[in-house]
């Protein structure tokens, strides 16, 4: 019987019996793995995609509505330059849906959070800005009534454009006169003024066309300044406590502001009704679509 007992003890030693310290160490390891499995690990992924755009969609920050001491409704306001931070090349936005990825058998998953940031390489002669006012939830459509304030003239977007070759430089008159015919044509084509090459026979005429273009239109083209040419608004009475009880797309109405170029007069159009308006009122309306024209652009 004693021999049998010794034999059993020998087998137990060879199997590596756990003492209290070893058992505690294994328990702590299991607890650590369990803790890691319940933690979220954020991984930053960076990819670059280049694409053309028809319009730029801007997200209006959510702000609550309040009533003043007289019972009137206070509509919040936000400058357009703040809304444009989405395209400053630095700020992150559009947090994408979190994804769950399998990592190992012990650790349940790895949480990967993705964000986006935008950088504009060049802007068109006509820029359309879409102010995203409507948001659909599970039950209804809601409208953000925040007024986005913007300038009607000389809207400078140079701080939002990052061209690959850097900012353009206006050549001097002397540099233009020293250009070859090929370089003169290339300069005009670069800025979309190939029409100035029509019916040009002599180099002296081509040089003069370039000098006229560079002295009058090119500085504005390179400055990235825009003037408003059209504005579409959406109107619906905003009320506190009735959000979600009406569909703004069904009950609201649209108005359009356009400028008569010859006189500079602004007009407001609603269905068949047309009346004069002031540019100061346009810049504080509930705008939905803004159409800007680059200063110096070909008409």
C-alpha positions as protocol buffer text, in pm:
chain_id: "A"
residue {
  index: 1
  type: UNK
  ca { x: 0 y: 0 z: 0 }
}
residue {
  index: 2
  type: UNK
  ca { x: 289 y: 232 z: 81 }
}
residue {
  index: 3
  type: UNK
  ca { x: 449 y: 159 z: -254 }
}
residue {
  index: 4
  type: UNK
  ca { x: 128 y: 244 z: -430 }
}
residue {
  index: 5
  type: UNK
  ca { x: 107 y: 571 z: -242 }
}
residue {
  index: 6
  type: UNK
  ca { x: 459 y: 668 z: -343 }
}
residue {
  index: 7
  type: UNK
  ca { x: 386 y: 583 z: -705 }
}
residue {
  index: 8
  type: UNK
  ca { x: 83 y: 809 z: -708 }
}
residue {
  index: 9
  type: UNK
  ca { x: 288 y: 1094 z: -563 }
}
residue {
  index: 10
  type: UNK
  ca { x: 555 y: 1048 z: -829 }
}
residue {
  index: 11
  type: UNK
  ca { x: 301 y: 1073 z: -1110 }
}
residue {
  index: 12
  type: UNK
  ca { x: 155 y: 1386 z: -952 }
}
residue {
  index: 13
  type: UNK
  ca { x: 499 y: 1551 z: -945 }
}
residue {
  index: 14
  type: UNK
  ca { x: 570 y: 1467 z: -1304 }
}
residue {
  index: 15
  type: UNK
  ca { x: 240 y: 1619 z: -1407 }
}
residue {
  index: 16
  type: UNK
  ca { x: 347 y: 1947 z: -1242 }
}
residue {
  index: 17
  type: UNK
  ca { x: 112 y: 1990 z: -953 }
}
residue {
  index: 18
  type: UNK
  ca { x: 19 y: 2355 z: -884 }
}
residue {
  index: 19
  type: UNK
  ca { x: 102 y: 2513 z: -554 }
}
residue {
  index: 20
  type: UNK
  ca { x: -99 y: 2808 z: -421 }
}
residue {
  index: 21
  type: UNK
  ca { x: 133 y: 3066 z: -584 }
}
residue {
  index: 22
  type: UNK
  ca { x: 98 y: 2907 z: -929 }
}
residue {
  index: 23
  type: UNK
  ca { x: -280 y: 2885 z: -900 }
}
residue {
  index: 24
  type: UNK
  ca { x: -299 y: 3252 z: -803 }
}
residue {
  index: 25
  type: UNK
  ca { x: -78 y: 3354 z: -1098 }
}
residue {
  index: 26
  type: UNK
  ca { x: -299 y: 3165 z: -1345 }
}
residue {
  index: 27
  type: UNK
  ca { x: -610 y: 3321 z: -1191 }
}
residue {
  index: 28
  type: UNK
  ca { x: -465 y: 3669 z: -1235 }
}
residue {
  index: 29
  type: UNK
  ca { x: -377 y: 3591 z: -1597 }
}
residue {
  index: 30
  type: UNK
  ca { x: -735 y: 3484 z: -1667 }
}
residue {
  index: 31
  type: UNK
  ca { x: -866 y: 3801 z: -1503 }
}
residue {
  index: 32
  type: UNK
  ca { x: -631 y: 4013 z: -1717 }
}
residue {
  index: 33
  type: UNK
  ca { x: -746 y: 3844 z: -2037 }
}
residue {
  index: 34
  type: UNK
  ca { x: -1107 y: 3890 z: -1934 }
}
residue {
  index: 35
  type: UNK
  ca { x: -1048 y: 4262 z: -1867 }
}
residue {
  index: 36
  type: UNK
  ca { x: -881 y: 4309 z: -2205 }
}
residue {
  index: 37
  type: UNK
  ca { x: -1172 y: 4136 z: -2374 }
}
residue {
  index: 38
  type: UNK
  ca { x: -1413 y: 4392 z: -2228 }
}
residue {
  index: 39
  type: UNK
  ca { x: -1204 y: 4697 z: -2321 }
}
residue {
  index: 40
  type: UNK
  ca { x: -1236 y: 4890 z: -2648 }
}
residue {
  index: 41
  type: UNK
  ca { x: -917 y: 4964 z: -2839 }
}
residue {
  index: 42
  type: UNK
  ca { x: -934 y: 5255 z: -3085 }
}
residue {
  index: 43
  type: UNK
  ca { x: -714 y: 5216 z: -3393 }
}
residue {
  index: 44
  type: UNK
  ca { x: -647 y: 5510 z: -3627 }
}
residue {
  index: 45
  type: UNK
  ca { x: -655 y: 5427 z: -3997 }
}
residue {
  index: 46
  type: UNK
  ca { x: -549 y: 5681 z: -4259 }
}
residue {
  index: 47
  type: UNK
  ca { x: -643 y: 5652 z: -4625 }
}
residue {
  index: 48
  type: UNK
  ca { x: -668 y: 5921 z: -4895 }
}
residue {
  index: 49
  type: UNK
  ca { x: -936 y: 5937 z: -5163 }
}
residue {
  index: 50
  type: UNK
  ca { x: -954 y: 6203 z: -5435 }
}
residue {
  index: 51
  type: UNK
  ca { x: -1290 y: 6280 z: -5592 }
}
residue {
  index: 52
  type: UNK
  ca { x: -1472 y: 6554 z: -5782 }
}
residue {
  index: 53
  type: UNK
  ca { x: -1779 y: 6722 z: -5633 }
}
residue {
  index: 54
  type: UNK
  ca { x: -2092 y: 6892 z: -5763 }
}
residue {
  index: 55
  type: UNK
  ca { x: -2167 y: 7069 z: -5435 }
}
residue {
  index: 56
  type: UNK
  ca { x: -2033 y: 7082 z: -5080 }
}
residue {
  index: 57
  type: UNK
  ca { x: -2262 y: 6967 z: -4798 }
}
residue {
  index: 58
  type: UNK
  ca { x: -2219 y: 7155 z: -4471 }
}
residue {
  index: 59
  type: UNK
  ca { x: -2348 y: 7028 z: -4136 }
}
residue {
  index: 60
  type: UNK
  ca { x: -2522 y: 7289 z: -3919 }
}
residue {
  index: 61
  type: UNK
  ca { x: -2453 y: 7245 z: -3546 }
}
residue {
  index: 62
  type: UNK
  ca { x: -2753 y: 7155 z: -3334 }
}
residue {
  index: 63
  type: UNK
  ca { x: -2860 y: 7443 z: -3108 }
}
residue {
  index: 64
  type: UNK
  ca { x: -3167 y: 7459 z: -2883 }
}
residue {
  index: 65
  type: UNK
  ca { x: -3449 y: 7710 z: -2930 }
}
residue {
  index: 66
  type: UNK
  ca { x: -3541 y: 7946 z: -2648 }
}
residue {
  index: 67
  type: UNK
  ca { x: -3808 y: 8202 z: -2573 }
}
residue {
  index: 68
  type: UNK
  ca { x: -3715 y: 8550 z: -2461 }
}
residue {
  index: 69
  type: UNK
  ca { x: -3876 y: 8744 z: -2178 }
}
residue {
  index: 70
  type: UNK
  ca { x: -4153 y: 8867 z: -2410 }
}
residue {
  index: 71
  type: UNK
  ca { x: -4240 y: 8516 z: -2529 }
}
residue {
  index: 72
  type: UNK
  ca { x: -4074 y: 8556 z: -2868 }
}
residue {
  index: 73
  type: UNK
  ca { x: -3869 y: 8276 z: -3017 }
}
residue {
  index: 74
  type: UNK
  ca { x: -3491 y: 8318 z: -3021 }
}
residue {
  index: 75
  type: UNK
  ca { x: -3345 y: 8156 z: -3334 }
}
residue {
  index: 76
  type: UNK
  ca { x: -2975 y: 8061 z: -3293 }
}
residue {
  index: 77
  type: UNK
  ca { x: -2719 y: 8192 z: -3542 }
}
residue {
  index: 78
  type: UNK
  ca { x: -2389 y: 8052 z: -3672 }
}
residue {
  index: 79
  type: UNK
  ca { x: -2133 y: 8218 z: -3905 }
}
residue {
  index: 80
  type: UNK
  ca { x: -2067 y: 8033 z: -4232 }
}
residue {
  index: 81
  type: UNK
  ca { x: -1692 y: 8032 z: -4161 }
}
residue {
  index: 82
  type: UNK
  ca { x: -1757 y: 7811 z: -3857 }
}
residue {
  index: 83
  type: UNK
  ca { x: -1965 y: 7566 z: -4059 }
}
residue {
  index: 84
  type: UNK
  ca { x: -1690 y: 7553 z: -4325 }
}
residue {
  index: 85
  type: UNK
  ca { x: -1440 y: 7411 z: -4074 }
}
residue {
  index: 86
  type: UNK
  ca { x: -1538 y: 7073 z: -4214 }
}
residue {
  index: 87
  type: UNK
  ca { x: -1316 y: 7156 z: -4514 }
}
residue {
  index: 88
  type: UNK
  ca { x: -1022 y: 7322 z: -4338 }
}
residue {
  index: 89
  type: UNK
  ca { x: -802 y: 7014 z: -4387 }
}
residue {
  index: 90
  type: UNK
  ca { x: -750 y: 6978 z: -4011 }
}
residue {
  index: 91
  type: UNK
  ca { x: -1083 y: 6918 z: -3836 }
}
residue {
  index: 92
  type: UNK
  ca { x: -1225 y: 6566 z: -3820 }
}
residue {
  index: 93
  type: UNK
  ca { x: -1594 y: 6494 z: -3877 }
}
residue {
  index: 94
  type: UNK
  ca { x: -1835 y: 6226 z: -3996 }
}
residue {
  index: 95
  type: UNK
  ca { x: -1760 y: 5958 z: -3736 }
}
residue {
  index: 96
  type: UNK
  ca { x: -1832 y: 5631 z: -3914 }
}
residue {
  index: 97
  type: UNK
  ca { x: -2008 y: 5331 z: -3764 }
}
residue {
  index: 98
  type: UNK
  ca { x: -1794 y: 5134 z: -3520 }
}
residue {
  index: 99
  type: UNK
  ca { x: -1684 y: 4794 z: -3648 }
}
residue {
  index: 100
  type: UNK
  ca { x: -1620 y: 4478 z: -3446 }
}
residue {
  index: 101
  type: UNK
  ca { x: -1327 y: 4267 z: -3568 }
}
residue {
  index: 102
  type: UNK
  ca { x: -1223 y: 3929 z: -3435 }
}
residue {
  index: 103
  type: UNK
  ca { x: -876 y: 3938 z: -3276 }
}
residue {
  index: 104
  type: UNK
  ca { x: -829 y: 3604 z: -3094 }
}
residue {
  index: 105
  type: UNK
  ca { x: -1018 y: 3339 z: -2904 }
}
residue {
  index: 106
  type: UNK
  ca { x: -942 y: 3493 z: -2565 }
}
residue {
  index: 107
  type: UNK
  ca { x: -1009 y: 3858 z: -2657 }
}
residue {
  index: 108
  type: UNK
  ca { x: -1360 y: 3911 z: -2792 }
}
residue {
  index: 109
  type: UNK
  ca { x: -1295 y: 4188 z: -3043 }
}
residue {
  index: 110
  type: UNK
  ca { x: -1116 y: 4504 z: -3151 }
}
residue {
  index: 111
  type: UNK
  ca { x: -1314 y: 4825 z: -3190 }
}
residue {
  index: 112
  type: UNK
  ca { x: -1201 y: 5037 z: -3487 }
}
residue {
  index: 113
  type: UNK
  ca { x: -1334 y: 5397 z: -3489 }
}
residue {
  index: 114
  type: UNK
  ca { x: -1306 y: 5586 z: -3820 }
}
residue {
  index: 115
  type: UNK
  ca { x: -1335 y: 5959 z: -3891 }
}
residue {
  index: 116
  type: UNK
  ca { x: -1297 y: 6180 z: -4198 }
}
residue {
  index: 117
  type: UNK
  ca { x: -1137 y: 6510 z: -4277 }
}
residue {
  index: 118
  type: UNK
  ca { x: -1161 y: 6702 z: -4604 }
}
residue {
  index: 119
  type: UNK
  ca { x: -912 y: 6912 z: -4799 }
}
residue {
  index: 120
  type: UNK
  ca { x: -1007 y: 7108 z: -5110 }
}
residue {
  index: 121
  type: UNK
  ca { x: -745 y: 7107 z: -5386 }
}
residue {
  index: 122
  type: UNK
  ca { x: -926 y: 7349 z: -5617 }
}
residue {
  index: 123
  type: UNK
  ca { x: -1260 y: 7523 z: -5643 }
}
residue {
  index: 124
  type: UNK
  ca { x: -1488 y: 7569 z: -5947 }
}
residue {
  index: 125
  type: UNK
  ca { x: -1592 y: 7903 z: -6091 }
}
residue {
  index: 126
  type: UNK
  ca { x: -1941 y: 7841 z: -5955 }
}
residue {
  index: 127
  type: UNK
  ca { x: -1955 y: 7696 z: -5605 }
}
residue {
  index: 128
  type: UNK
  ca { x: -2273 y: 7542 z: -5462 }
}
residue {
  index: 129
  type: UNK
  ca { x: -2301 y: 7503 z: -5084 }
}
residue {
  index: 130
  type: UNK
  ca { x: -2572 y: 7279 z: -4941 }
}
residue {
  index: 131
  type: UNK
  ca { x: -2669 y: 7352 z: -4580 }
}
residue {
  index: 132
  type: UNK
  ca { x: -2794 y: 7024 z: -4438 }
}
residue {
  index: 133
  type: UNK
  ca { x: -3101 y: 7135 z: -4241 }
}
residue {
  index: 134
  type: UNK
  ca { x: -3315 y: 6823 z: -4249 }
}
residue {
  index: 135
  type: UNK
  ca { x: -3256 y: 6509 z: -4045 }
}
residue {
  index: 136
  type: UNK
  ca { x: -3470 y: 6196 z: -4052 }
}
residue {
  index: 137
  type: UNK
  ca { x: -3505 y: 5984 z: -3739 }
}
residue {
  index: 138
  type: UNK
  ca { x: -3710 y: 5672 z: -3675 }
}
residue {
  index: 139
  type: UNK
  ca { x: -4034 y: 5866 z: -3642 }
}
residue {
  index: 140
  type: UNK
  ca { x: -4025 y: 6193 z: -3833 }
}
residue {
  index: 141
  type: UNK
  ca { x: -3826 y: 6454 z: -4026 }
}
residue {
  index: 142
  type: UNK
  ca { x: -3679 y: 6740 z: -3825 }
}
residue {
  index: 143
  type: UNK
  ca { x: -3543 y: 7072 z: -3945 }
}
residue {
  index: 144
  type: UNK
  ca { x: -3257 y: 7267 z: -3793 }
}
residue {
  index: 145
  type: UNK
  ca { x: -3373 y: 7634 z: -3801 }
}
residue {
  index: 146
  type: UNK
  ca { x: -3032 y: 7780 z: -3712 }
}
residue {
  index: 147
  type: UNK
  ca { x: -2955 y: 8085 z: -3928 }
}
residue {
  index: 148
  type: UNK
  ca { x: -2618 y: 8056 z: -4104 }
}
residue {
  index: 149
  type: UNK
  ca { x: -2481 y: 8407 z: -4163 }
}
residue {
  index: 150
  type: UNK
  ca { x: -2270 y: 8467 z: -4474 }
}
residue {
  index: 151
  type: UNK
  ca { x: -2133 y: 8759 z: -4679 }
}
residue {
  index: 152
  type: UNK
  ca { x: -2300 y: 8840 z: -5009 }
}
residue {
  index: 153
  type: UNK
  ca { x: -1984 y: 8984 z: -5170 }
}
residue {
  index: 154
  type: UNK
  ca { x: -1610 y: 8913 z: -5149 }
}
residue {
  index: 155
  type: UNK
  ca { x: -1645 y: 8581 z: -4965 }
}
residue {
  index: 156
  type: UNK
  ca { x: -1281 y: 8474 z: -4922 }
}
residue {
  index: 157
  type: UNK
  ca { x: -1220 y: 8095 z: -4939 }
}
residue {
  index: 158
  type: UNK
  ca { x: -842 y: 8104 z: -4982 }
}
residue {
  index: 159
  type: UNK
  ca { x: -782 y: 7947 z: -4639 }
}
residue {
  index: 160
  type: UNK
  ca { x: -982 y: 7637 z: -4741 }
}
residue {
  index: 161
  type: UNK
  ca { x: -796 y: 7557 z: -5064 }
}
residue {
  index: 162
  type: UNK
  ca { x: -474 y: 7352 z: -5071 }
}
residue {
  index: 163
  type: UNK
  ca { x: -350 y: 7323 z: -5434 }
}
residue {
  index: 164
  type: UNK
  ca { x: -86 y: 7060 z: -5509 }
}
residue {
  index: 165
  type: UNK
  ca { x: 163 y: 7305 z: -5657 }
}
residue {
  index: 166
  type: UNK
  ca { x: 104 y: 7569 z: -5391 }
}
residue {
  index: 167
  type: UNK
  ca { x: -69 y: 7903 z: -5433 }
}
residue {
  index: 168
  type: UNK
  ca { x: -52 y: 8054 z: -5783 }
}
residue {
  index: 169
  type: UNK
  ca { x: 155 y: 8363 z: -5850 }
}
residue {
  index: 170
  type: UNK
  ca { x: 55 y: 8647 z: -6080 }
}
residue {
  index: 171
  type: UNK
  ca { x: 330 y: 8702 z: -6344 }
}
residue {
  index: 172
  type: UNK
  ca { x: 452 y: 9054 z: -6403 }
}
residue {
  index: 173
  type: UNK
  ca { x: 407 y: 9239 z: -6732 }
}
residue {
  index: 174
  type: UNK
  ca { x: 778 y: 9198 z: -6805 }
}
residue {
  index: 175
  type: UNK
  ca { x: 756 y: 8821 z: -6750 }
}
residue {
  index: 176
  type: UNK
  ca { x: 459 y: 8804 z: -6990 }
}
residue {
  index: 177
  type: UNK
  ca { x: 648 y: 8993 z: -7263 }
}
residue {
  index: 178
  type: UNK
  ca { x: 942 y: 8751 z: -7228 }
}
residue {
  index: 179
  type: UNK
  ca { x: 719 y: 8443 z: -7270 }
}
residue {
  index: 180
  type: UNK
  ca { x: 720 y: 8241 z: -7589 }
}
residue {
  index: 181
  type: UNK
  ca { x: 402 y: 8191 z: -7789 }
}
residue {
  index: 182
  type: UNK
  ca { x: 366 y: 7841 z: -7644 }
}
residue {
  index: 183
  type: UNK
  ca { x: 400 y: 7971 z: -7288 }
}
residue {
  index: 184
  type: UNK
  ca { x: 144 y: 8246 z: -7349 }
}
residue {
  index: 185
  type: UNK
  ca { x: -111 y: 7996 z: -7481 }
}
residue {
  index: 186
  type: UNK
  ca { x: -42 y: 7760 z: -7191 }
}
residue {
  index: 187
  type: UNK
  ca { x: -101 y: 8042 z: -6941 }
}
residue {
  index: 188
  type: UNK
  ca { x: -440 y: 8131 z: -7088 }
}
residue {
  index: 189
  type: UNK
  ca { x: -550 y: 7766 z: -7111 }
}
residue {
  index: 190
  type: UNK
  ca { x: -442 y: 7705 z: -6750 }
}
residue {
  index: 191
  type: UNK
  ca { x: -695 y: 7959 z: -6625 }
}
residue {
  index: 192
  type: UNK
  ca { x: -975 y: 7860 z: -6864 }
}
residue {
  index: 193
  type: UNK
  ca { x: -943 y: 8149 z: -7108 }
}
residue {
  index: 194
  type: UNK
  ca { x: -878 y: 7960 z: -7432 }
}
residue {
  index: 195
  type: UNK
  ca { x: -1141 y: 8185 z: -7590 }
}
residue {
  index: 196
  type: UNK
  ca { x: -883 y: 8467 z: -7596 }
}
residue {
  index: 197
  type: UNK
  ca { x: -677 y: 8264 z: -7844 }
}
residue {
  index: 198
  type: UNK
  ca { x: -945 y: 8283 z: -8112 }
}
residue {
  index: 199
  type: UNK
  ca { x: -863 y: 8492 z: -8418 }
}
residue {
  index: 200
  type: UNK
  ca { x: -516 y: 8578 z: -8281 }
}
residue {
  index: 201
  type: UNK
  ca { x: -253 y: 8586 z: -8556 }
}
residue {
  index: 202
  type: UNK
  ca { x: 33 y: 8802 z: -8433 }
}
residue {
  index: 203
  type: UNK
  ca { x: 229 y: 8736 z: -8114 }
}
residue {
  index: 204
  type: UNK
  ca { x: 192 y: 9100 z: -8016 }
}
residue {
  index: 205
  type: UNK
  ca { x: -187 y: 9056 z: -8003 }
}
residue {
  index: 206
  type: UNK
  ca { x: -147 y: 8743 z: -7790 }
}
residue {
  index: 207
  type: UNK
  ca { x: 86 y: 8926 z: -7551 }
}
residue {
  index: 208
  type: UNK
  ca { x: -165 y: 9210 z: -7513 }
}
residue {
  index: 209
  type: UNK
  ca { x: -450 y: 8966 z: -7443 }
}
residue {
  index: 210
  type: UNK
  ca { x: -239 y: 8804 z: -7170 }
}
residue {
  index: 211
  type: UNK
  ca { x: -145 y: 9135 z: -7013 }
}
residue {
  index: 212
  type: UNK
  ca { x: -508 y: 9251 z: -7010 }
}
residue {
  index: 213
  type: UNK
  ca { x: -621 y: 8922 z: -6855 }
}
residue {
  index: 214
  type: UNK
  ca { x: -347 y: 8921 z: -6591 }
}
residue {
  index: 215
  type: UNK
  ca { x: -406 y: 9281 z: -6488 }
}
residue {
  index: 216
  type: UNK
  ca { x: -787 y: 9258 z: -6465 }
}
residue {
  index: 217
  type: UNK
  ca { x: -911 y: 8903 z: -6395 }
}
residue {
  index: 218
  type: UNK
  ca { x: -622 y: 8684 z: -6277 }
}
residue {
  index: 219
  type: UNK
  ca { x: -571 y: 8844 z: -5933 }
}
residue {
  index: 220
  type: UNK
  ca { x: -935 y: 8775 z: -5846 }
}
residue {
  index: 221
  type: UNK
  ca { x: -910 y: 8418 z: -5976 }
}
residue {
  index: 222
  type: UNK
  ca { x: -607 y: 8347 z: -5758 }
}
residue {
  index: 223
  type: UNK
  ca { x: -755 y: 8515 z: -5451 }
}
residue {
  index: 224
  type: UNK
  ca { x: -1040 y: 8257 z: -5427 }
}
residue {
  index: 225
  type: UNK
  ca { x: -1301 y: 8529 z: -5365 }
}
residue {
  index: 226
  type: UNK
  ca { x: -1667 y: 8470 z: -5447 }
}
residue {
  index: 227
  type: UNK
  ca { x: -1986 y: 8673 z: -5484 }
}
residue {
  index: 228
  type: UNK
  ca { x: -2333 y: 8533 z: -5417 }
}
residue {
  index: 229
  type: UNK
  ca { x: -2550 y: 8497 z: -5729 }
}
residue {
  index: 230
  type: UNK
  ca { x: -2843 y: 8290 z: -5596 }
}
residue {
  index: 231
  type: UNK
  ca { x: -2984 y: 8175 z: -5262 }
}
residue {
  index: 232
  type: UNK
  ca { x: -3260 y: 7921 z: -5197 }
}
residue {
  index: 233
  type: UNK
  ca { x: -3430 y: 7926 z: -4857 }
}
residue {
  index: 234
  type: UNK
  ca { x: -3678 y: 7700 z: -4681 }
}
residue {
  index: 235
  type: UNK
  ca { x: -3929 y: 7860 z: -4444 }
}
residue {
  index: 236
  type: UNK
  ca { x: -4150 y: 7704 z: -4179 }
}
residue {
  index: 237
  type: UNK
  ca { x: -4258 y: 7854 z: -3845 }
}
residue {
  index: 238
  type: UNK
  ca { x: -4031 y: 7717 z: -3573 }
}
residue {
  index: 239
  type: UNK
  ca { x: -4196 y: 7633 z: -3241 }
}
residue {
  index: 240
  type: UNK
  ca { x: -4062 y: 7510 z: -2908 }
}
residue {
  index: 241
  type: UNK
  ca { x: -4215 y: 7183 z: -2792 }
}
residue {
  index: 242
  type: UNK
  ca { x: -4365 y: 7086 z: -3128 }
}
residue {
  index: 243
  type: UNK
  ca { x: -4055 y: 6938 z: -3286 }
}
residue {
  index: 244
  type: UNK
  ca { x: -4137 y: 6611 z: -3459 }
}
residue {
  index: 245
  type: UNK
  ca { x: -4514 y: 6684 z: -3473 }
}
residue {
  index: 246
  type: UNK
  ca { x: -4504 y: 6819 z: -3829 }
}
residue {
  index: 247
  type: UNK
  ca { x: -4315 y: 6733 z: -4145 }
}
residue {
  index: 248
  type: UNK
  ca { x: -4118 y: 7043 z: -4251 }
}
residue {
  index: 249
  type: UNK
  ca { x: -4082 y: 6912 z: -4607 }
}
residue {
  index: 250
  type: UNK
  ca { x: -4462 y: 6899 z: -4645 }
}
residue {
  index: 251
  type: UNK
  ca { x: -4560 y: 7220 z: -4466 }
}
residue {
  index: 252
  type: UNK
  ca { x: -4264 y: 7444 z: -4552 }
}
residue {
  index: 253
  type: UNK
  ca { x: -4215 y: 7664 z: -4858 }
}
residue {
  index: 254
  type: UNK
  ca { x: -3915 y: 7760 z: -5072 }
}
residue {
  index: 255
  type: UNK
  ca { x: -3804 y: 8106 z: -5181 }
}
residue {
  index: 256
  type: UNK
  ca { x: -3525 y: 8209 z: -5415 }
}
residue {
  index: 257
  type: UNK
  ca { x: -3307 y: 8520 z: -5417 }
}
residue {
  index: 258
  type: UNK
  ca { x: -3136 y: 8625 z: -5741 }
}
residue {
  index: 259
  type: UNK
  ca { x: -2946 y: 8936 z: -5844 }
}
residue {
  index: 260
  type: UNK
  ca { x: -3004 y: 9136 z: -6159 }
}
residue {
  index: 261
  type: UNK
  ca { x: -2649 y: 9180 z: -6288 }
}
residue {
  index: 262
  type: UNK
  ca { x: -2708 y: 9498 z: -6486 }
}
residue {
  index: 263
  type: UNK
  ca { x: -2853 y: 9695 z: -6195 }
}
residue {
  index: 264
  type: UNK
  ca { x: -2719 y: 9501 z: -5896 }
}
residue {
  index: 265
  type: UNK
  ca { x: -3070 y: 9481 z: -5752 }
}
residue {
  index: 266
  type: UNK
  ca { x: -3167 y: 9167 z: -5557 }
}
residue {
  index: 267
  type: UNK
  ca { x: -3509 y: 9006 z: -5600 }
}
residue {
  index: 268
  type: UNK
  ca { x: -3701 y: 8753 z: -5394 }
}
residue {
  index: 269
  type: UNK
  ca { x: -3916 y: 8502 z: -5586 }
}
residue {
  index: 270
  type: UNK
  ca { x: -4187 y: 8283 z: -5436 }
}
residue {
  index: 271
  type: UNK
  ca { x: -4398 y: 8100 z: -5692 }
}
residue {
  index: 272
  type: UNK
  ca { x: -4521 y: 8380 z: -5922 }
}
residue {
  index: 273
  type: UNK
  ca { x: -4457 y: 8658 z: -5671 }
}
residue {
  index: 274
  type: UNK
  ca { x: -4144 y: 8870 z: -5728 }
}
residue {
  index: 275
  type: UNK
  ca { x: -4037 y: 9162 z: -5512 }
}
residue {
  index: 276
  type: UNK
  ca { x: -3724 y: 9362 z: -5442 }
}
residue {
  index: 277
  type: UNK
  ca { x: -3516 y: 9279 z: -5136 }
}
residue {
  index: 278
  type: UNK
  ca { x: -3197 y: 9398 z: -4967 }
}
residue {
  index: 279
  type: UNK
  ca { x: -2872 y: 9192 z: -4959 }
}
residue {
  index: 280
  type: UNK
  ca { x: -2851 y: 9245 z: -4582 }
}
residue {
  index: 281
  type: UNK
  ca { x: -3167 y: 9036 z: -4540 }
}
residue {
  index: 282
  type: UNK
  ca { x: -3038 y: 8756 z: -4766 }
}
residue {
  index: 283
  type: UNK
  ca { x: -2734 y: 8694 z: -4547 }
}
residue {
  index: 284
  type: UNK
  ca { x: -2951 y: 8616 z: -4242 }
}
residue {
  index: 285
  type: UNK
  ca { x: -3221 y: 8402 z: -4406 }
}
residue {
  index: 286
  type: UNK
  ca { x: -3280 y: 8028 z: -4352 }
}
residue {
  index: 287
  type: UNK
  ca { x: -3066 y: 7935 z: -4650 }
}
residue {
  index: 288
  type: UNK
  ca { x: -3074 y: 7583 z: -4792 }
}
residue {
  index: 289
  type: UNK
  ca { x: -2864 y: 7621 z: -5110 }
}
residue {
  index: 290
  type: UNK
  ca { x: -2607 y: 7892 z: -5181 }
}
residue {
  index: 291
  type: UNK
  ca { x: -2463 y: 7955 z: -5528 }
}
residue {
  index: 292
  type: UNK
  ca { x: -2143 y: 8161 z: -5542 }
}
residue {
  index: 293
  type: UNK
  ca { x: -1957 y: 8291 z: -5848 }
}
residue {
  index: 294
  type: UNK
  ca { x: -1581 y: 8333 z: -5847 }
}
residue {
  index: 295
  type: UNK
  ca { x: -1470 y: 8693 z: -5895 }
}
residue {
  index: 296
  type: UNK
  ca { x: -1299 y: 8734 z: -6233 }
}
residue {
  index: 297
  type: UNK
  ca { x: -1453 y: 8414 z: -6373 }
}
residue {
  index: 298
  type: UNK
  ca { x: -1551 y: 8404 z: -6740 }
}
residue {
  index: 299
  type: UNK
  ca { x: -1915 y: 8507 z: -6777 }
}
